[in-house]
Amino acid sequence: MKLGTYTTFDAPTQKEDMALDFLREEFEKIGGNVRKILNPHDFGSYPSFEIDYPYGLETTDEDNEEEMTAKDNWHDKANEIEEKYNKKFEEYL
């Protein structure tokens, strides 16, 4: 189920399944969803991981301070996950 894409992470050239499992586990903790997608390219398709917002955050009302605070907090947690991901898989990205 696609809820609204937050961002896309590059998939590592090795340990792709391990990276997907890591992201799914981490984003599940904060309500996000991770999907593997194939991106078309002239030299052949390549995988990446698309990160979706949790239900309710994908359509946040920018005039609602409480909703924006919740989305900002979620972004902070997502950024921490991205840092851990990059550190863990940096040699394969």
RAWOBEL-V581952 format. One record per residue. N is the residue number from 0. RES is the residue in one small letter. SS is DSSP state (A for helix, B for strand, O for the rest). PHI is phi in whole degrees, 0 to 359 (NA if undefined). OMEGA is omega in whole degrees, 0 to 359 (* if undefined). Layout:
N;RES;SS;PHI;OMEGA  N;RES;SS;PHI;OMEGA
This chain:
0;m;O;NA;180  1;k;O;262;185  2;l;O;252;186  3;g;O;135;188  4;t;B;283;175  5;y;B;274;181  6;t;B;196;176  7;t;B;232;176  8;f;B;254;173  9;d;B;294;174  10;a;O;276;179  11;p;O;291;179  12;t;O;289;174  13;q;O;229;178  14;k;O;61;182  15;e;A;299;180  16;d;A;295;178  17;m;A;297;180  18;a;A;295;179  19;l;A;297;178  20;d;A;300;179  21;f;A;301;182  22;l;A;296;179  23;r;A;299;180  24;e;A;296;183  25;e;A;292;182  26;f;A;285;175  27;e;A;299;180  28;k;A;298;182  29;i;O;247;174  30;g;O;87;180  31;g;O;277;180  32;n;B;233;181  33;v;B;240;177  34;r;B;233;174  35;k;B;270;178  36;i;B;234;175  37;l;B;251;180  38;n;B;261;178  39;p;O;290;179  40;h;O;208;179  41;d;O;304;183  42;f;O;263;180  43;g;O;116;181  44;s;O;290;176  45;y;B;223;184  46;p;B;275;168  47;s;B;212;181  48;f;B;246;180  49;e;B;263;182  50;i;B;255;179  51;d;B;254;174  52;y;O;297;172  53;p;O;289;179  54;y;O;304;179  55;g;O;102;181  56;l;O;267;183  57;e;O;291;181  58;t;O;236;183  59;t;O;295;177  60;d;O;280;183  61;e;O;295;178  62;d;O;271;181  63;n;O;261;185  64;e;A;299;181  65;e;A;295;179  66;e;A;294;180  67;m;A;293;176  68;t;A;296;178  69;a;A;298;180  70;k;A;292;177  71;d;A;299;178  72;n;A;297;179  73;w;A;296;178  74;h;A;300;178  75;d;A;301;179  76;k;A;293;179  77;a;A;295;178  78;n;A;295;176  79;e;A;296;178  80;i;A;296;180  81;e;A;299;177  82;e;A;298;178  83;k;A;297;180  84;y;A;298;181  85;n;A;298;179  86;k;A;293;183  87;k;A;291;187  88;f;A;243;186  89;e;A;304;182  90;e;A;287;181  91;y;A;252;183  92;l;O;276;*
